[in-house]
Amino acid sequence: MTELEPGRIDGKITVRNKHSAHIEIRYSATQYSLHYVDSQGLDADGSGKIHRNYNKWITLLDQTIQVELLRQPTTGQ
C-alpha cells in the first residue's frame, strides 16, 4: 500500500510472481471504497469477470480495513 495523496491509496499484490492485482482505495473521514485498476494472470475479461481469488483478496482487505477502523480510538469523547 502506498499513499498517493490524502484520500487515495494505491494497493498492489503479487502472488508467486504470476498473478497480480492493482487497486485504488479512495477514502474520507466517513467512508472508503475499493476500485479495480488492473491485473495480470487473473483472467479479467473486461466485462467484470475475474478469477475468484481476486474477490477473495478484496473481501479479506475489506475485512481487515473494518477491523482496523474499529480499533481506532474515536475523537471528541
DSSP file (Angstrom, degrees, kcal/mol; ACC not computed):
  #  RESIDUE AA STRUCTURE BP1 BP2  ACC     N-H-->O    O-->H-N    N-H-->O    O-->H-N    TCO  KAPPA ALPHA  PHI   PSI    X-CA   Y-CA   Z-CA
    1    1 A M              0   0    0      0, 0.0     2,-0.4     0, 0.0    10,-0.2   0.000 360.0 360.0 360.0 135.3    0.0    0.0    0.0
    2    2 A T  E     -A   10   0A   0      8,-2.4     8,-3.4     0, 0.0     2,-0.6  -0.991 360.0-130.0-135.4 125.4    1.3    3.5   -0.9
    3    3 A E  E     -A    9   0A   0     -2,-0.4     6,-0.3     6,-0.2     8,-0.0  -0.647  21.2-175.8 -75.5 121.0   -0.5    6.7   -0.1
    4    4 A L  E     -     0   0A   0      4,-2.0    -1,-0.2    -2,-0.6     5,-0.2   0.867  67.6 -35.8 -81.6 -40.5   -0.7    8.7   -3.3
    5    5 A E  E >  S-A    8   0A   0      3,-1.4     3,-2.5     0, 0.0    -1,-0.4  -0.934  90.5 -54.3-169.3 167.1   -2.2   11.8   -1.7
    6    6 A P  T 3  S+     0   0    0      0, 0.0     3,-0.1     0, 0.0    20,-0.0  -0.371 129.3  20.4 -56.1 126.7   -4.7   12.4    1.1
    7    7 A G  T 3  S+     0   0    0     -2,-0.1    20,-1.8     1,-0.1     2,-0.4   0.378 113.4  81.0  95.3  -3.9   -7.8   10.4    0.3
    8    8 A R  E <   +AB   5  26A   0     -3,-2.5    -4,-2.0    18,-0.2    -3,-1.4  -0.978  48.5 179.8-141.9 126.1   -6.1    8.0   -2.2
    9    9 A I  E     -AB   3  25A   0     16,-2.6    16,-3.1    -2,-0.4     2,-0.5  -0.980  19.3-143.6-123.1 136.8   -4.0    4.8   -1.5
   10   10 A D  E     -AB   2  24A   0     -8,-3.4    -8,-2.4    -2,-0.4     2,-0.4  -0.876  21.7-169.2 -98.2 125.0   -2.5    2.7   -4.3
   11   11 A G  E     + B   0  23A   0     12,-2.8    12,-3.1    -2,-0.5     2,-0.3  -0.952   9.3 174.5-122.4 137.4   -2.6   -1.1   -3.5
   12   12 A K  E     - B   0  22A   0     -2,-0.4     2,-0.4    10,-0.2    10,-0.2  -0.995   7.7-173.4-139.0 144.8   -0.8   -3.9   -5.2
   13   13 A I  E     - B   0  21A   0      8,-2.1     8,-2.2    -2,-0.3     2,-0.4  -0.999   2.1-170.6-135.3 139.0   -0.5   -7.7   -4.5
   14   14 A T  E     - B   0  20A   0     -2,-0.4     2,-0.5     6,-0.2     6,-0.2  -0.999   5.3-163.6-129.4 130.7    1.7  -10.2   -6.4
   15   15 A V  E >> S- B   0  19A   0      4,-3.2     3,-2.2    -2,-0.4     4,-2.2  -0.966  72.3 -20.9-119.3 123.3    1.4  -13.9   -5.8
   16   16 A R  T 34 S-     0   0    0     -2,-0.5    -1,-0.1     1,-0.3     4,-0.1   0.773 106.7 -80.4  53.3  32.0    4.1  -16.3   -6.9
   17   17 A N  T 34 S+     0   0    0      2,-0.2    -1,-0.3     1,-0.1     3,-0.1   0.731 127.2  81.2  50.5  23.6    5.4  -13.8   -9.5
   18   18 A K  T <4 S+     0   0    0     -3,-2.2     2,-0.4     1,-0.3    -2,-0.2   0.665  84.6  42.5-125.0 -37.5    2.5  -15.0  -11.6
   19   19 A H  E  <  +B   15   0A   0     -4,-2.2    -4,-3.2    23,-0.1    -1,-0.3  -0.947  62.4 169.2-120.7 135.8   -0.7  -13.3  -10.5
   20   20 A S  E     -BC  14  40A   0     20,-2.3    20,-2.3    -2,-0.4     2,-0.4  -0.996  14.6-165.6-146.0 152.4   -1.1   -9.6   -9.6
   21   21 A A  E     -BC  13  39A   0     -8,-2.2    -8,-2.1    -2,-0.3     2,-0.4  -0.991   5.0-160.1-136.4 145.7   -3.8   -7.1   -8.8
   22   22 A H  E     +BC  12  38A   0     16,-2.8    15,-2.7    -2,-0.4    16,-1.5  -0.994  19.2 168.7-128.3 124.5   -3.7   -3.3   -8.6
   23   23 A I  E     -BC  11  36A   0    -12,-3.1   -12,-2.8    -2,-0.4     2,-0.4  -0.852  26.0-138.5-130.0 166.2   -6.4   -1.4   -6.8
   24   24 A E  E     -BC  10  35A   0     11,-2.6    11,-2.7    -2,-0.3     2,-0.6  -0.997  11.3-153.7-125.0 133.9   -7.0    2.1   -5.6
   25   25 A I  E     -BC   9  34A   0    -16,-3.1   -16,-2.6    -2,-0.4     2,-0.4  -0.936   9.9-167.2-106.0 122.8   -8.6    2.9   -2.2
   26   26 A R  E     +BC   8  33A   0      7,-2.4     7,-2.5    -2,-0.6     2,-0.3  -0.921  17.9 169.1-108.6 135.3  -10.4    6.2   -2.0
   27   27 A Y  E     - C   0  32A   0    -20,-1.8     5,-0.2    -2,-0.4     2,-0.2  -0.968  21.9-178.5-147.3 159.7  -11.4    7.4    1.4
   28   28 A S        -     0   0    0      3,-2.9   -21,-0.1    -2,-0.3     3,-0.0  -0.724  56.0 -80.0-137.2-171.6  -12.6   10.3    3.5
   29   29 A A  S    S+     0   0    0     -2,-0.2     3,-0.1     1,-0.2    -2,-0.0   0.702 129.3  31.6 -68.5 -18.4  -13.3   10.7    7.2
   30   30 A T  S    S+     0   0    0      1,-0.2     2,-0.3     0, 0.0    -1,-0.2   0.551 123.1  13.1-118.9 -10.3  -16.6    8.9    6.9
   31   31 A Q        -     0   0    0      2,-0.0    -3,-2.9    -3,-0.0     2,-0.3  -0.985  49.1-159.8-159.2 166.5  -16.2    6.3    4.1
   32   32 A Y  E     -C   27   0A   0     -2,-0.3     2,-0.3    -5,-0.2    -5,-0.2  -0.974   6.3-162.7-147.1 160.4  -13.9    4.4    1.8
   33   33 A S  E     -C   26   0A   0     -7,-2.5    -7,-2.4    -2,-0.3     2,-0.5  -0.995  14.6-136.5-146.1 148.7  -14.2    2.5   -1.5
   34   34 A L  E     -C   25   0A   0     -2,-0.3     2,-0.4    -9,-0.2    -9,-0.2  -0.906  22.1-168.3-108.1 129.5  -12.0   -0.1   -3.3
   35   35 A H  E     -C   24   0A   0    -11,-2.7   -11,-2.6    -2,-0.5     2,-0.2  -0.974  20.3-126.9-126.3 128.1  -11.6    0.3   -7.0
   36   36 A Y  E     +C   23   0A   0     -2,-0.4   -13,-0.2   -13,-0.2     3,-0.1  -0.486  29.1 170.7 -65.7 133.7  -10.1   -2.2   -9.5
   37   37 A V  E     -     0   0A   0    -15,-2.7     2,-0.3     1,-0.4   -14,-0.2   0.747  57.3 -49.6-108.1 -59.1   -7.2   -0.7  -11.6
   38   38 A D  E     -C   22   0A   0    -16,-1.5   -16,-2.8     2,-0.0    -1,-0.4  -0.972  47.7-156.4-165.9 176.5   -5.8   -3.7  -13.4
   39   39 A S  E     -C   21   0A   0     -2,-0.3     2,-0.4   -18,-0.2   -18,-0.2  -0.980   9.4-142.0-157.2 164.7   -4.4   -7.2  -13.0
   40   40 A Q  E    S+C   20   0A   0    -20,-2.3   -20,-2.3    -2,-0.3   -22,-0.1  -1.000  82.7   4.7-133.0 135.2   -2.2   -9.8  -14.6
   41   41 A G  S    S+     0   0    0     -2,-0.4    -1,-0.1   -22,-0.2   -20,-0.1   0.653  96.2 104.6  71.9  16.1   -2.9  -13.5  -14.7
   42   42 A L  S    S-     0   0    0    -22,-0.2     9,-2.8     2,-0.1    12,-0.1   0.195  88.4-118.2-114.1  15.3   -6.3  -13.3  -13.2
   43   43 A D        +     0   0    0      1,-0.2     2,-0.2     7,-0.2     6,-0.0   0.774  45.0 175.8  57.7  31.4   -8.3  -13.8  -16.4
   44   44 A A        -     0   0    0      1,-0.1     6,-0.2     6,-0.1    -1,-0.2  -0.519  11.0-171.1 -66.3 131.7  -10.0  -10.4  -16.3
   45   45 A D        -     0   0    0      4,-1.7    -1,-0.1    -2,-0.2     5,-0.1   0.348  40.4-110.1-112.5   6.7  -12.0  -10.1  -19.5
   46   46 A G  S    S+     0   0    0      3,-0.4    -2,-0.1     1,-0.1     4,-0.1   0.322 104.0  85.0  85.5 -10.6  -13.2   -6.5  -19.4
   47   47 A S  S    S-     0   0    0      2,-0.2     3,-0.1     0, 0.0    -1,-0.1   0.258 117.6 -87.2-106.3  11.2  -16.8   -7.3  -18.7
   48   48 A G  S    S+     0   0    0      1,-0.4     2,-0.4     0, 0.0    -4,-0.0   0.344  90.1 126.1 101.9  -6.1  -16.4   -7.6  -15.0
   49   49 A K        +     0   0    0     -6,-0.0    -4,-1.7     3,-0.0    -3,-0.4  -0.705  28.2 155.0 -88.5 138.2  -15.4  -11.3  -14.8
   50   50 A I        -     0   0    0     -2,-0.4    -7,-0.2    -6,-0.2    -6,-0.1  -0.972  50.4 -69.3-155.2 160.3  -12.2  -12.1  -13.0
   51   51 A H    >>  -     0   0    0     -9,-2.8     3,-1.5    -2,-0.3     4,-0.9  -0.217  45.2-120.9 -54.8 141.0  -10.6  -15.0  -11.2
   52   52 A R  H 3> S+     0   0    0      1,-0.3     4,-1.8     2,-0.2    -1,-0.1   0.748 108.0  69.2 -60.2 -24.6  -12.3  -15.8   -7.9
   53   53 A N  H 3> S+     0   0    0      1,-0.2     4,-2.6     2,-0.2    -1,-0.3   0.852  92.7  58.6 -64.3 -32.4   -9.1  -15.3   -5.9
   54   54 A Y  H <> S+     0   0    0     -3,-1.5     4,-2.5     1,-0.2    -1,-0.2   0.948 106.1  47.9 -59.3 -47.3   -9.3  -11.5   -6.7
   55   55 A N  H  X S+     0   0    0     -4,-0.9     4,-2.3     1,-0.2    -1,-0.2   0.868 110.5  51.9 -63.5 -35.8  -12.7  -11.4   -5.0
   56   56 A K  H  X S+     0   0    0     -4,-1.8     4,-2.5     2,-0.2    -1,-0.2   0.923 110.1  49.0 -63.9 -43.6  -11.3  -13.3   -2.0
   57   57 A W  H  X S+     0   0    0     -4,-2.6     4,-2.4     1,-0.2    -2,-0.2   0.915 112.3  47.7 -63.0 -42.8   -8.4  -10.8   -1.7
   58   58 A I  H  X S+     0   0    0     -4,-2.5     4,-2.7     2,-0.2    -1,-0.2   0.898 111.4  50.6 -66.4 -40.2  -10.7   -7.9   -1.9
   59   59 A T  H  X S+     0   0    0     -4,-2.3     4,-2.4    -5,-0.2    -2,-0.2   0.925 112.0  47.3 -62.6 -44.4  -13.0   -9.4    0.7
   60   60 A L  H  X S+     0   0    0     -4,-2.5     4,-2.3     2,-0.2    -2,-0.2   0.897 112.2  50.1 -64.3 -40.3  -10.1  -10.0    3.1
   61   61 A L  H  X S+     0   0    0     -4,-2.4     4,-2.6     2,-0.2    -2,-0.2   0.934 110.8  49.1 -62.5 -46.0   -8.8   -6.5    2.5
   62   62 A D  H  X S+     0   0    0     -4,-2.7     4,-2.4     1,-0.2    -2,-0.2   0.910 111.6  49.3 -60.9 -43.0  -12.2   -5.0    3.3
   63   63 A Q  H  X S+     0   0    0     -4,-2.4     4,-2.3     2,-0.2    -1,-0.2   0.899 110.8  50.4 -63.0 -40.7  -12.5   -7.1    6.4
   64   64 A T  H  X S+     0   0    0     -4,-2.3     4,-2.5     2,-0.2    -2,-0.2   0.911 109.8  49.9 -64.7 -42.8   -9.0   -6.0    7.5
   65   65 A I  H  X S+     0   0    0     -4,-2.6     4,-2.5     1,-0.2    -2,-0.2   0.926 110.1  51.3 -60.8 -44.3   -9.9   -2.4    7.0
   66   66 A Q  H  X S+     0   0    0     -4,-2.4     4,-1.9     1,-0.2    -2,-0.2   0.913 110.3  48.6 -59.8 -43.9  -13.1   -2.8    9.0
   67   67 A V  H  X S+     0   0    0     -4,-2.3     4,-1.4     1,-0.2    -1,-0.2   0.925 112.4  48.6 -62.2 -44.9  -11.1   -4.4   11.9
   68   68 A E  H  X S+     0   0    0     -4,-2.5     4,-1.0     1,-0.2    -2,-0.2   0.879 108.9  52.8 -65.2 -37.8   -8.6   -1.6   11.9
   69   69 A L  H  < S+     0   0    0     -4,-2.5     3,-0.5     1,-0.2    -1,-0.2   0.884 107.9  51.5 -64.6 -37.2  -11.2    1.1   11.8
   70   70 A L  H  < S+     0   0    0     -4,-1.9    -1,-0.2     1,-0.2    -2,-0.2   0.798 107.3  54.3 -68.3 -27.7  -12.9   -0.5   14.9
   71   71 A R  H  < S+     0   0    0     -4,-1.4    -1,-0.2    -5,-0.1    -2,-0.2   0.695  86.7  99.4 -78.1 -19.9   -9.5   -0.4   16.7
   72   72 A Q  S  < S-     0   0    0     -4,-1.0     2,-0.1    -3,-0.5    -3,-0.0  -0.465  81.4-115.3 -71.3 135.8   -9.0    3.3   16.1
   73   73 A P        -     0   0    0      0, 0.0     2,-0.2     0, 0.0    -1,-0.1  -0.441  29.8-121.9 -68.3 143.7   -9.9    5.5   19.0
   74   74 A T        -     0   0    0     -2,-0.1     3,-0.4     1,-0.0     2,-0.3  -0.588  23.8-135.0 -83.8 150.0  -12.8    7.8   18.4
   75   75 A T  S    S+     0   0    0     -2,-0.2    -1,-0.0     1,-0.2     0, 0.0  -0.674  76.0  39.7-102.7 158.5  -12.3   11.5   18.8
   76   76 A G              0   0    0     -2,-0.3    -1,-0.2     1,-0.0    -2,-0.0   0.620 360.0 360.0  85.3  13.8  -14.4   14.1   20.5
   77   77 A Q              0   0    0     -3,-0.4    -2,-0.1     0, 0.0    -1,-0.0   0.420 360.0 360.0-109.9 360.0  -15.4   11.9   23.5
